[in-house]
Every structure is written in structure tokens, then in C-alpha cells.
């Protein structure tokens, strides 16, 4: 008879690795997004990523963020490896109401921040109504 010890934590760990990623298959980069007035702000957590390895592309209304966290090389023995290494990317489908020609990007302390302004054509505006003045009668009615 075989004796098998059940380890529910091993199964949970395997499931979490499958859903959230592993060092061989990194998880997506965490993101926050919010609106400040007429500007959408998006932040991506990219700790340990060199600014030069970050690539931003916009094609039509799809924003793609690519980054690479390079593995360390050397004559040493890894004791724990939980941070994802390698290349990873994330895509966002942006609405037509954003001005994709004026996106600004800043990378500081491992956080990539994108500021995407609302397009002028999407901002609310007041429409003037033309017509005759209330005190003036149309020419057809004047005698």
C-alpha cells in the first residue's frame, strides 16, 4: 500500500504559480489607472527594470508597454528567486476620447507613469443657439 501525504499548501502554491506567473512565465505588470480632471493617469510597477529596457508603442488605440528585467550573471548560487525575470508586456485598449498624440511618460523609483489627456473634441462644450431676438419679430410678420 502506498502512503501519500496530502499537502494542500503545495496545491495552492501550484495554482497561484499558474494564475499569477512564475520566474519562467512572469505575471503581468501591476497597474493602477485613474482620472484627474482632463487627464487619465496610468501607473505600472516595474521595480528593478532599467529605463532603457522599457518600450512604449501606440498603434491606433492600443497602447503596448514592454519591459525586461535582466537576470544577474556571475559566479554565485541563487538561494531564492521569486522576482520575475525576462521580457514581459501589457496592452491597454484606449478610448477614442483620449489624445494619443500627447501621451507623456515618466519613470521614477520603479514606477512608470503615463499621463494621457482627454482629446479636445471629447470635452464638453456649450453650443450657442442662433435665432431671432425675443423682442424682434421675423420679417414675414412685420407690417
C-alpha positions as CSV (number, residue, x, y, z in Angstrom):
1,X,0.0,0.0,0.0
2,X,1.3,3.5,-0.9
3,X,1.2,6.2,1.6
4,X,0.6,9.6,0.3
5,X,0.7,12.7,2.5
6,X,-1.7,15.4,1.3
7,X,-0.2,18.9,1.3
8,X,-3.0,21.4,0.4
9,X,-0.5,24.3,0.5
10,X,1.5,22.7,-2.3
11,X,-1.6,22.6,-4.5
12,X,-2.5,26.2,-3.6
13,X,1.1,27.2,-4.4
14,X,1.0,25.4,-7.8
15,X,-2.4,27.1,-8.6
16,X,-1.1,30.5,-7.6
17,X,2.0,30.0,-9.8
18,X,-0.2,29.0,-12.7
19,X,-2.5,32.0,-12.4
20,X,-0.1,34.7,-11.2
21,X,3.1,33.7,-13.1
22,X,6.4,32.2,-12.2
23,X,10.0,33.2,-12.9
24,X,9.8,31.2,-16.2
25,X,6.5,32.8,-17.1
26,X,6.2,36.3,-15.4
27,X,2.9,37.7,-14.4
28,X,1.6,40.8,-15.9
29,X,2.9,44.1,-14.5
30,X,0.6,45.5,-11.9
31,X,-1.2,48.7,-12.9
32,X,-3.4,51.5,-11.4
33,X,-5.4,53.9,-13.5
34,X,-7.5,56.9,-12.6
35,X,-8.7,60.3,-13.9
36,X,-7.5,63.6,-12.7
37,X,-9.6,66.3,-14.3
38,X,-9.0,66.1,-18.1
39,X,-6.0,63.7,-17.8
40,X,-6.0,59.9,-17.4
41,X,-3.1,58.7,-15.3
42,X,-1.8,55.1,-15.5
43,X,1.0,53.7,-13.4
44,X,2.8,50.4,-13.9
45,X,5.0,48.8,-11.2
46,X,8.4,47.9,-12.8
47,X,10.9,47.6,-9.9
48,X,14.4,46.6,-10.9
49,X,13.8,47.4,-14.6
50,X,16.2,49.8,-16.4
51,X,14.5,52.7,-18.1
52,X,16.3,51.9,-21.3
53,X,14.6,48.5,-21.4
54,X,11.1,49.9,-21.4
55,X,9.4,50.3,-24.8
56,X,6.1,52.1,-25.3
57,X,4.1,51.8,-28.6
58,X,0.8,53.2,-29.6
59,X,-0.9,51.8,-32.7
60,X,-4.4,53.0,-33.4
61,X,-5.9,53.0,-29.9
62,X,-3.8,50.1,-28.4
63,X,-1.0,51.1,-26.0
64,X,1.7,48.4,-25.5
65,X,4.2,48.5,-22.7
66,X,7.1,46.2,-22.9
67,X,9.9,45.8,-20.3
68,X,12.7,43.5,-19.5
69,X,14.2,42.6,-16.1
70,X,17.6,41.0,-16.8
71,X,18.8,38.1,-14.8
72,X,22.0,38.6,-12.9
73,X,25.0,36.7,-14.1
74,X,28.0,35.8,-12.0
75,X,29.7,33.1,-10.0
76,X,27.2,32.8,-7.2
77,X,24.5,30.4,-6.1
78,X,20.8,31.6,-6.1
79,X,19.2,30.9,-2.8
80,X,15.7,32.3,-3.6
81,X,14.2,33.5,-6.8
82,X,10.7,35.0,-6.6
83,X,11.0,38.1,-8.7
84,X,10.1,37.5,-12.4
85,X,12.9,37.9,-14.9
86,X,12.9,38.2,-18.7
87,X,10.7,40.2,-21.0
88,X,7.0,40.9,-20.4
89,X,4.4,43.2,-21.8
90,X,0.9,44.6,-21.3
91,X,-1.6,46.1,-23.7
92,X,-4.3,48.6,-23.0
93,X,-7.1,49.5,-25.4
94,X,-7.7,53.2,-25.0
95,X,-10.9,55.0,-25.9
96,X,-11.3,57.4,-28.8
97,X,-11.8,60.3,-26.4
98,X,-8.1,60.4,-25.5
99,X,-5.4,62.4,-27.2
100,X,-2.9,59.7,-28.1
101,X,-0.5,62.2,-29.7
102,X,0.1,63.9,-26.4
103,X,0.9,61.0,-24.1
104,X,3.6,61.8,-21.6
105,X,5.7,59.1,-19.8
106,X,7.9,59.3,-16.7
107,X,9.8,56.6,-15.0
108,X,10.8,57.1,-11.4
109,X,11.6,54.8,-8.5
110,X,10.5,51.7,-10.4
111,X,7.1,53.2,-11.4
112,X,6.2,54.1,-15.0
113,X,3.6,56.8,-15.1
114,X,1.7,57.7,-18.2
115,X,-0.4,60.9,-18.5
116,X,-3.0,60.7,-21.3
117,X,-5.0,63.9,-21.9
118,X,-8.6,63.9,-22.9
119,X,-9.0,65.0,-26.6
120,X,-10.4,68.5,-27.1
121,X,-13.2,67.0,-29.3
122,X,-14.3,64.8,-26.3
123,X,-14.5,67.7,-23.8
124,X,-18.0,69.1,-23.0
125,X,-18.6,72.4,-24.7
126,X,-21.5,74.9,-24.8
127,X,-23.3,75.2,-28.1
128,X,-24.7,78.7,-28.9
129,X,-28.3,78.8,-30.3
130,X,-28.9,81.2,-33.1
131,X,-32.2,82.7,-33.9
132,X,-34.2,85.9,-33.7
133,X,-34.2,88.1,-30.6
134,X,-37.3,87.7,-28.5
135,X,-38.1,91.4,-28.9
136,X,-37.7,91.4,-32.7
137,X,-40.4,89.8,-34.9
138,X,-39.4,87.9,-38.0
139,X,-39.6,90.0,-41.2
140,X,-42.6,88.0,-42.5
141,X,-44.7,89.0,-39.5
142,X,-43.7,92.7,-39.5
143,X,-46.3,95.0,-41.2
